[in-house]
């Protein structure tokens, strides 16, 4: 079976989503409130997007060299932004890939989660009767909409490197078909 390379980062993206969900949970309420506010107050900018894109591309180039830190199925997904940042920073190659793009790991994660939050809000606005989600910046939604093509291209490039055909009918994990 061929090394899926950048697909090794898919668990990290799942972790981002898990952290976003856990922040809303009661177990980490005080810290979650602080983290939720930090994410909600984050302002998406051209400079931030350029650094985020470079960091994401740097991470995708790491492939198998950081595999050992990403595939720990026995480890729990970090339950807070602080713990997620610490887990990434514990991997020197991942930390260097992000810092090499001019971002701290925390900024990279906050930018990622702000994009997730803003993307969901933009989608909600497109629905019949859609309204801006409370706590989400309209300026960030406008930024997201203005850069949607670039963000989709960044996501598509990652999918292409993972061997995903982009077909919505499958999960994107084409490794089983190679056996």
C-alpha positions as CSV (number, residue, x, y, z in Angstrom):
1,X,0.0,0.0,0.0
2,X,1.3,3.5,-0.9
3,X,1.9,6.1,1.8
4,X,-1.0,8.5,1.9
5,X,1.4,11.3,2.9
6,X,-0.6,14.4,3.8
7,X,-3.6,12.3,4.7
8,X,-1.8,11.7,8.0
9,X,-3.0,15.2,8.9
10,X,-6.6,14.3,8.6
11,X,-6.7,13.2,12.3
12,X,-5.5,16.6,13.2
13,X,-8.3,18.2,11.3
14,X,-10.7,15.9,13.0
15,X,-9.1,17.0,16.3
16,X,-9.8,20.6,15.4
17,X,-13.5,19.7,15.0
18,X,-13.5,17.7,18.2
19,X,-11.9,20.6,20.1
20,X,-14.5,22.9,18.7
21,X,-17.3,20.6,19.9
22,X,-15.7,20.0,23.3
23,X,-15.3,23.7,23.9
24,X,-19.1,24.0,23.8
25,X,-19.4,21.2,26.4
26,X,-19.8,21.7,30.1
27,X,-16.6,19.8,31.1
28,X,-14.4,22.6,29.9
29,X,-16.8,25.4,30.3
30,X,-14.6,28.1,31.8
31,X,-11.6,27.4,29.6
32,X,-14.0,26.8,26.7
33,X,-15.6,30.2,27.2
34,X,-12.1,31.8,27.0
35,X,-11.2,29.8,23.9
36,X,-14.6,30.4,22.2
37,X,-14.2,34.1,22.8
38,X,-10.6,34.0,21.4
39,X,-11.8,32.2,18.3
40,X,-14.9,34.5,17.9
41,X,-12.8,37.7,18.3
42,X,-10.1,36.5,15.9
43,X,-10.0,38.7,12.7
44,X,-9.4,36.9,9.5
45,X,-7.0,38.9,7.3
46,X,-5.1,38.7,4.0
47,X,-1.8,38.4,5.9
48,X,-3.2,35.6,8.1
49,X,-4.6,33.7,5.2
50,X,-1.2,33.9,3.4
51,X,0.6,32.5,6.5
52,X,-2.1,29.9,7.1
53,X,-1.9,28.7,3.5
54,X,1.9,28.5,3.7
55,X,1.7,26.6,7.0
56,X,-0.9,24.2,5.7
57,X,1.3,23.5,2.6
58,X,4.3,23.0,4.8
59,X,2.4,20.5,6.9
60,X,1.3,18.6,3.8
61,X,4.9,18.2,2.7
62,X,5.8,16.5,5.9
63,X,4.0,13.3,5.0
64,X,5.4,10.2,6.7
65,X,8.1,12.1,8.6
66,X,5.5,13.1,11.3
67,X,3.4,10.0,11.0
68,X,4.2,8.6,14.5
69,X,2.7,11.6,16.2
70,X,-0.5,11.6,14.2
71,X,-1.5,8.0,14.2
72,X,-1.7,7.4,17.9
73,X,-5.1,5.8,17.9
74,X,-4.8,5.0,21.6
75,X,-4.5,8.7,22.5
76,X,-7.6,10.8,23.2
77,X,-8.2,13.8,21.0
78,X,-7.1,16.9,23.1
79,X,-10.1,18.4,24.9
80,X,-9.0,22.0,24.7
81,X,-7.2,24.4,22.4
82,X,-4.3,24.6,24.8
83,X,-3.9,20.8,24.8
84,X,-4.2,20.6,21.1
85,X,-1.5,23.3,20.7
86,X,0.7,21.4,23.1
87,X,0.3,18.2,21.2
88,X,1.3,19.8,17.9
89,X,4.2,21.6,19.6
90,X,5.4,18.3,20.9
91,X,6.1,17.3,17.3
92,X,9.2,19.3,16.3
93,X,8.6,18.9,12.5
94,X,5.0,20.1,12.7
95,X,5.9,23.0,15.0
96,X,8.7,24.0,12.6
97,X,6.4,23.7,9.6
98,X,3.9,26.2,11.2
99,X,6.5,28.5,12.5
100,X,8.3,28.5,9.2
101,X,5.2,30.1,7.7
102,X,5.4,32.9,10.3
103,X,2.7,31.7,12.7
104,X,2.6,30.3,16.1
105,X,0.9,27.0,16.6
106,X,-1.8,28.7,18.6
107,X,-2.4,31.3,15.9
108,X,-2.6,28.5,13.3
109,X,-5.2,26.6,15.4
110,X,-7.2,29.7,16.2
111,X,-7.2,30.7,12.5
112,X,-8.3,27.1,11.6
113,X,-11.1,27.1,14.1
114,X,-12.2,30.6,13.1
115,X,-12.4,29.4,9.5
116,X,-14.5,26.5,10.6
117,X,-16.8,28.7,12.7
118,X,-17.0,31.3,10.0
119,X,-17.6,28.7,7.2
120,X,-20.5,27.2,9.2
121,X,-21.9,30.7,9.7
122,X,-21.6,31.6,6.0
123,X,-23.4,28.3,5.1
124,X,-26.1,29.1,7.7
125,X,-26.6,32.5,6.1
126,X,-27.2,30.9,2.7
127,X,-30.1,28.8,4.0
128,X,-33.7,30.0,3.7
129,X,-34.3,32.4,6.6
130,X,-30.6,32.2,7.6
131,X,-29.3,34.7,10.1
132,X,-25.8,35.4,11.3
133,X,-24.8,33.1,14.1
134,X,-24.5,35.1,17.4
135,X,-20.8,35.8,18.3
136,X,-19.6,35.4,14.7
137,X,-18.1,38.4,13.0
138,X,-19.9,39.6,9.9
139,X,-16.5,41.0,8.7
140,X,-15.1,37.4,9.0
141,X,-18.1,36.0,7.0
142,X,-17.5,38.6,4.3
143,X,-13.8,37.7,4.3
144,X,-14.6,34.0,4.0
145,X,-17.0,34.6,1.1
146,X,-14.5,36.7,-0.7
147,X,-11.8,34.1,-0.3
148,X,-14.0,31.0,-0.7
149,X,-12.4,29.9,-3.9
150,X,-8.8,30.2,-2.5
151,X,-9.9,28.2,0.6
152,X,-11.6,25.5,-1.5
153,X,-8.4,25.4,-3.6
154,X,-6.3,24.9,-0.5
155,X,-8.7,22.1,0.6
156,X,-8.7,20.5,-2.8
157,X,-5.0,20.5,-3.1
158,X,-4.8,18.6,0.2
159,X,-7.5,16.1,-1.0
160,X,-5.6,15.6,-4.3
161,X,-2.4,14.8,-2.4
162,X,-4.3,12.3,-0.3
163,X,-5.6,10.4,-3.4
164,X,-9.2,11.6,-2.9
165,X,-11.1,11.9,-6.2
166,X,-13.2,14.6,-4.8
167,X,-16.3,12.5,-5.4
168,X,-18.9,13.2,-2.7
169,X,-20.1,9.6,-2.9
170,X,-17.2,8.3,-0.9
171,X,-15.4,9.2,2.3
172,X,-12.2,10.2,0.5
173,X,-10.2,7.3,1.9
174,X,-9.2,5.5,-1.2
175,X,-6.6,3.3,0.5
176,X,-8.9,0.2,0.7
177,X,-9.2,0.1,-3.1
178,X,-5.4,-0.2,-3.4
179,X,-5.2,-3.5,-1.7
